[in-house]
Amino acid sequence: MTSPTDPHQDTQTQSARLRPIPHGAGNEYPMIDMPFSAVIDGRRYTGDRISLVEAEVSGLIDPALDDTQRVVQLIFDFPGFQVILTPTCRIEQHRDNGAELHFTEPTGDHHAQLRQLLNDYISGDLTSTGALIRSSDLTNGPAPRHPADTRPGFGARLRRLFGTLVILALAALLIATAALLVDRRVFTTQITTPARVMPAGQTLRATADGQISFVDLQAGAGDVLYAIDTSDGETLTIAMPCDCAARPINATPGDTVLAGDAVVAVAPGDAGLVVEAEIPRALIYEIERAGGVSAELSDGTTFTAALAEGAHIPAGGAPDDYATLTFTPDAPLPAEAAGRIARLAVSHDPFAQARSRADAALTDIQTQIQRLKGPTQ
């Protein structure tokens, strides 16, 4: 008589029949005793053996993981770093405290790195110390160098010298550029108002708002030099103050002028050239302290100029107000520079006070030495 079929037994038999055969069956993929660890669902297990297609781990395995697929982290510890591979594995619990991990895709993204690690471990390029994997080059030390390698040739020395010189030149250029930028940004103040080069002498200015109606640059002393029709309907005439040459600044008939605008500059024929500019009152002290300004003409000519002797600095006014100052160049300017526009800047010397104190201390020491020596016989 036929016994009834057990449904539970048939299910287990069918599951075993459908379970694929492990990739490592036989001797085609030998298992290597290489130290590693595996992380499954956040729990870490100790690795026993590993091959290209499977691995064996030890630890308390959750029975629910049997015959399931998980993404497993295979961790290989090196001194200072780790190599982590993440293959997808089918888990088989073959004992109470261990399991087999069969790679579902042995030729996946992890294959090349795992093969390199196993080959290096088999060849001896990698060795293990406890749970760490080390390179044999670190344990054996550096390979001995050939005696000829310790003596570079003439070409190598020349290239090394050339490279050193290039590095020094670039470093010097970098330092010079940084010093120039610091000087321009920190120790130099650009005066925004333009300056004008004109003959040294007297500058005649408009005494009222109006329009220039008459100009005679050839006028003699006492004759009418120019006239201004004011907005009040009056006509103001200015006489030539001396028997000298007149140079127009803003002296074309029909020009509109405001009170204080420069109209004509008068000076003796042999007078030199000076620089005149509208300077903010806040910079007058800095200019006096610096000893003058540096100027650059529109054609690129550069020179330094000091505040002219007897320059009139009007009292009162706000720091943002402007005052007309005259500067005398340290060296005579050519005659063709008359009438050109100049750009002014004032430099601050951060070591001026230190140098003055050092000079004063040195002078005091010399005086004390002379006193100790006594009068000269």
ROPAMI-877982 format. One line per 4 residues: number of its first residue (from 0); their letters; for each residue x, y, z of C-alpha. Coordinates in Angstrom, 2 decimals, padded with zeros to 5 digits. Layout:
N
NUM = A = X:Y:Z; ...
END
This chain:
377
0 = MTSP = 000.00:000.00:000.00; 001.31:003.33:-000.96; 002.07:005.67:001.94; 000.70:009.16:001.77
4 = TDPH = 003.05:011.84:000.60; 004.36:014.29:003.26; 003.86:017.83:001.88; 006.56:019.29:004.15
8 = QDTQ = 009.08:016.67:003.02; 008.27:017.35:-000.63; 008.85:021.10:-000.15; 012.30:020.54:001.42
12 = TQSA = 013.23:018.10:-001.35; 012.16:020.58:-004.06; 014.07:023.43:-002.37; 017.23:021.35:-002.16
16 = RLRP = 016.80:020.26:-005.79; 016.47:023.93:-006.96; 019.39:025.23:-004.84; 022.37:025.92:-007.18
20 = IPHG = 025.61:024.07:-006.67; 028.30:026.27:-004.99; 030.85:027.79:-007.38; 033.70:026.40:-005.35
24 = AGNE = 032.77:022.77:-005.72; 035.91:020.75:-006.50; 039.50:022.13:-006.58; 039.05:024.78:-009.27
28 = YPMI = 038.88:027.66:-006.77; 041.04:026.86:-003.74; 040.20:028.55:-000.45; 042.93:030.83:000.93
32 = DMPF = 043.54:031.37:004.65; 043.73:035.15:004.31; 042.71:037.44:007.19; 039.54:039.42:006.52
36 = SAVI = 036.18:040.19:008.09; 032.63:040.36:006.79; 029.76:042.65:007.75; 026.23:041.31:007.19
40 = DGRR = 023.27:043.48:008.16; 025.47:045.59:010.43; 027.00:042.61:012.31; 030.70:041.82:011.89
44 = YTGD = 032.01:038.26:011.45; 035.53:036.84:011.38; 036.68:035.55:008.01; 038.14:032.03:007.89
48 = RISL = 038.88:031.36:004.23; 038.14:033.03:000.93; 038.36:032.37:-002.80; 037.19:034.07:-005.98
52 = VEAE = 033.71:032.59:-005.69; 032.99:032.07:-002.00; 034.08:032.73:001.56; 033.70:031.17:004.99
56 = VSGL = 033.06:033.21:008.12; 032.72:032.45:011.84; 030.29:033.95:014.30; 026.75:033.64:015.58
60 = IDPA = 024.61:033.65:012.45; 020.95:034.56:012.54; 019.05:031.46:011.36; 016.77:033.71:009.35
64 = LDDT = 019.73:034.57:007.07; 020.08:030.99:005.86; 019.48:030.66:002.11; 019.05:034.44:001.65
68 = QRVV = 020.94:036.96:-000.44; 022.62:039.97:001.14; 025.12:042.63:000.13; 028.16:041.71:002.23
72 = QLIF = 031.08:043.98:003.06; 034.40:042.11:002.82; 036.95:044.13:004.80; 040.72:043.66:004.40
76 = DFPG = 042.66:045.59:007.05; 046.00:047.16:006.10; 048.15:049.42:008.30; 046.44:052.80:008.12
80 = FQVI = 043.69:051.93:005.64; 041.15:049.30:004.60; 040.06:047.70:001.36; 036.30:047.07:001.34
84 = LTPT = 034.56:045.00:-001.33; 030.76:044.69:-001.52; 029.69:041.56:-003.42; 026.18:040.13:-003.29
88 = CRIE = 026.27:036.73:-001.54; 023.95:033.84:-000.91; 024.31:032.80:002.73; 024.34:029.13:003.78
92 = QHRD = 024.57:028.26:007.47; 026.53:024.99:007.55; 027.28:025.02:011.30; 026.09:026.73:014.46
96 = NGAE = 028.85:029.34:014.58; 029.62:029.88:010.91; 028.32:030.24:007.38; 029.36:030.02:003.75
100 = LHFT = 029.03:033.08:001.53; 028.58:032.18:-002.16; 029.08:035.12:-004.54; 026.05:035.40:-006.82
104 = EPTG = 028.12:037.35:-009.38; 031.73:036.10:-009.11; 032.83:038.34:-012.00; 031.17:041.47:-010.66
108 = DHHA = 032.81:044.81:-009.84; 034.70:043.28:-006.92; 036.35:040.55:-009.00; 039.46:042.45:-010.17
112 = QLRQ = 040.38:043.78:-006.73; 039.74:040.47:-005.00; 041.81:038.58:-007.57; 044.69:041.06:-007.13
116 = LLND = 044.60:040.65:-003.35; 044.53:036.84:-003.53; 047.31:036.66:-006.15; 049.56:039.00:-004.16
120 = YISG = 048.89:037.00:-001.00; 049.70:033.70:-002.72; 052.89:035.10:-004.34; 054.12:036.52:-001.03
124 = DLTS = 053.86:040.20:-001.99; 051.34:040.48:000.86; 051.81:038.90:004.26; 049.64:038.81:007.36
128 = TGAL = 050.42:039.77:010.93; 047.46:038.80:013.03; 044.44:040.50:011.52; 046.53:042.99:009.49
132 = IRSS = 047.81:042.53:005.95; 051.22:044.03:005.21; 053.30:044.52:002.10; 056.43:042.44:001.99
136 = DLTN = 058.37:045.51:000.76; 057.80:047.15:004.16; 059.05:044.13:006.08; 062.04:043.41:003.86
140 = GPAP = 063.17:047.04:003.65; 064.21:048.95:000.54; 066.16:047.17:-002.14; 069.87:047.99:-002.21
144 = RHPA = 070.77:050.66:-004.69; 073.37:050.20:-007.35; 076.56:052.16:-006.61; 076.19:054.03:-009.88
148 = DTRP = 072.78:055.29:-008.80; 074.27:057.21:-005.84; 076.41:059.43:-008.09; 074.28:061.56:-010.43
152 = GFGA = 075.88:062.48:-013.73; 076.81:065.91:-014.99; 073.51:066.27:-016.86; 071.50:065.42:-013.76
156 = RLRR = 073.47:067.90:-011.65; 073.03:070.58:-014.31; 069.28:069.99:-014.46; 069.09:070.09:-010.68
160 = LFGT = 071.05:073.37:-010.58; 068.85:074.87:-013.29; 065.70:073.83:-011.42; 067.04:075.34:-008.20
164 = LVIL = 067.83:078.64:-009.95; 064.38:078.76:-011.52; 062.73:078.15:-008.14; 064.84:080.87:-006.50
168 = ALAA = 064.05:083.31:-009.31; 060.32:082.62:-009.03; 060.48:082.97:-005.24; 062.29:086.33:-005.55
172 = LLIA = 059.73:087.51:-008.12; 056.89:086.45:-005.84; 058.41:088.29:-002.86; 059.01:091.43:-004.93
176 = TAAL = 055.44:091.37:-006.26; 054.03:090.92:-002.75; 056.18:093.78:-001.43; 055.05:096.04:-004.29
180 = LVDR = 051.38:095.24:-003.67; 051.76:095.87:000.07; 053.49:099.19:-000.60; 050.79:100.32:-003.02
184 = RVFT = 047.83:099.16:-000.93; 049.07:099.90:002.60; 051.82:102.52:002.47; 050.74:104.57:-000.59
188 = TQIT = 047.67:106.82:-000.94; 046.60:107.87:-004.42; 045.32:111.44:-004.70; 042.24:111.21:-006.86
192 = TPAR = 042.19:114.82:-008.08; 044.46:115.46:-011.10; 047.28:117.98:-010.93; 048.54:120.38:-013.60
196 = VMPA = 052.09:121.42:-014.49; 052.38:125.21:-014.87; 055.07:127.90:-014.67; 056.06:129.02:-011.22
200 = GQTL = 054.53:132.37:-010.37; 051.09:133.71:-009.62; 047.80:132.10:-010.58; 044.98:134.55:-011.23
204 = RATA = 041.55:133.17:-010.40; 037.99:134.15:-011.05; 036.60:136.38:-008.31; 032.94:135.67:-009.15
208 = DGQI = 030.75:133.32:-011.14; 030.31:134.41:-014.72; 031.53:134.26:-018.30; 034.89:135.36:-019.68
212 = SFVD = 034.29:138.17:-022.16; 037.80:139.49:-022.84; 041.34:138.04:-022.75; 044.66:139.72:-023.71
216 = LQAG = 047.63:137.50:-022.94; 050.02:140.14:-024.37; 048.89:142.82:-021.95; 051.59:144.81:-020.20
220 = AGDV = 051.81:145.58:-016.53; 048.69:147.46:-015.42; 046.71:146.73:-018.59; 043.54:144.66:-018.62
224 = LYAI = 044.42:140.97:-018.80; 040.88:139.51:-018.84; 037.32:140.47:-018.01; 034.39:138.49:-016.57
228 = DTSD = 030.71:139.26:-017.04; 029.15:138.16:-013.76; 025.69:136.72:-013.30; 024.69:139.97:-011.53
232 = GETL = 025.20:141.96:-014.73; 028.52:143.50:-013.71; 031.81:143.33:-015.59; 034.96:142.59:-013.58
236 = TIAM = 038.33:143.43:-015.13; 041.62:141.98:-013.95; 044.86:143.83:-014.68; 048.25:142.30:-015.45
240 = PCDC = 050.09:142.43:-012.09; 053.64:142.37:-013.51; 055.69:142.63:-016.65; 055.80:138.90:-017.20
244 = AARP = 054.48:136.17:-019.43; 050.87:135.01:-019.17; 049.79:131.44:-019.80; 046.09:130.63:-020.24
248 = INAT = 044.53:127.97:-018.03; 040.81:128.55:-018.55; 040.94:131.81:-020.47; 039.01:131.44:-023.70
252 = PGDT = 036.36:134.09:-024.35; 032.96:132.57:-023.75; 034.12:130.11:-021.10; 032.03:129.91:-017.95
256 = VLAG = 033.97:130.05:-014.70; 033.12:129.75:-011.04; 034.57:131.79:-008.23; 038.02:130.38:-007.42
260 = DAVV = 038.67:128.74:-010.82; 042.17:129.33:-012.21; 042.08:131.55:-015.30; 045.62:132.71:-016.12
264 = AVAP = 049.07:131.90:-014.73; 051.62:134.72:-014.83; 055.34:134.20:-014.26; 058.69:135.60:-015.34
268 = GDAG = 060.01:134.24:-018.60; 062.79:132.26:-016.91; 060.54:130.77:-014.21; 060.61:127.01:-013.72
272 = LVVE = 057.67:124.65:-013.72; 055.66:123.67:-010.67; 052.74:121.33:-010.00; 049.44:122.64:-008.71
276 = AEIP = 046.64:120.42:-007.42; 043.51:120.42:-005.29; 044.41:118.35:-002.22; 041.99:117.08:000.47
280 = RALI = 042.69:118.78:003.77; 042.96:115.38:005.47; 046.09:114.58:003.40; 047.96:117.86:003.95
284 = YEIE = 049.58:116.62:007.18; 050.55:113.31:005.57; 052.15:115.17:002.64; 054.09:117.43:004.99
288 = RAGG = 055.20:114.43:007.05; 056.27:112.45:003.97; 058.23:115.43:002.63; 056.27:115.68:-000.62
292 = VSAE = 054.50:113.63:-003.24; 055.40:111.38:-006.15; 054.06:112.50:-009.53; 053.55:110.78:-012.87
296 = LSDG = 052.84:112.68:-016.08; 050.57:111.43:-018.84; 053.63:110.45:-020.93; 054.98:108.20:-018.15
300 = TTFT = 057.56:110.60:-016.71; 057.85:110.20:-012.94; 059.38:112.58:-010.41; 059.04:113.69:-006.80
304 = AALA = 057.92:117.13:-005.68; 058.00:118.89:-002.33; 055.48:121.31:-000.93; 056.48:124.79:-002.12
308 = EGAH = 057.88:127.19:000.44; 055.34:129.65:001.71; 052.44:127.59:000.42; 049.16:129.02:001.67
312 = IPAG = 047.11:126.50:003.61; 043.73:128.02:004.43; 042.53:127.54:007.99; 039.23:125.98:008.93
316 = GAPD = 037.03:123.85:006.77; 036.04:120.21:006.92; 038.55:117.36:006.30; 036.74:116.53:003.06
320 = DYAT = 037.26:120.07:001.71; 040.01:120.73:-000.80; 042.86:123.21:-000.71; 044.96:124.39:-003.66
324 = LTFT = 048.64:123.55:-003.06; 051.75:124.09:-005.14; 054.59:121.55:-005.32; 058.13:122.20:-006.54
328 = PDAP = 059.76:119.30:-008.46; 063.06:118.02:-007.05; 064.56:118.24:-010.56; 063.71:120.86:-013.23
332 = LPAE = 061.05:119.74:-015.69; 061.42:120.31:-019.45; 059.53:123.24:-020.94; 057.29:120.94:-023.01
336 = AAGR = 055.84:119.52:-019.76; 053.96:122.78:-019.11; 050.21:122.32:-019.19; 050.30:118.52:-018.79
340 = IARL = 048.18:116.59:-016.31; 049.91:114.69:-013.50; 048.79:112.02:-011.04; 049.97:112.45:-007.46
344 = AVSH = 050.49:109.94:-004.65; 051.81:110.22:-001.11; 053.84:107.39:000.44; 053.95:106.57:004.14
348 = DPFA = 057.27:105.37:005.52; 056.48:103.04:008.45; 060.12:103.10:009.62; 060.60:106.90:009.56
352 = QARS = 060.01:107.35:013.30; 062.23:104.38:014.15; 065.06:105.77:012.03; 064.71:109.24:013.53
356 = RADA = 064.83:107.78:017.04; 067.87:105.69:016.14; 069.63:108.76:014.69; 068.82:110.77:017.80
360 = ALTD = 070.12:107.98:020.06; 073.32:107.69:017.99; 073.86:111.44:018.17; 073.34:111.37:021.94
364 = IQTQ = 075.89:108.53:022.31; 078.46:110.45:020.27; 077.89:113.52:022.43; 078.40:111.49:025.62
368 = IQRL = 081.64:110.00:024.21; 082.97:113.47:023.38; 082.19:114.62:026.94; 084.03:111.64:028.44
372 = KGPT = 087.11:112.33:026.33; 087.23:115.88:027.66; 088.61:118.95:025.87; 091.15:118.28:023.16
376 = Q = 094.69:119.32:024.12
END
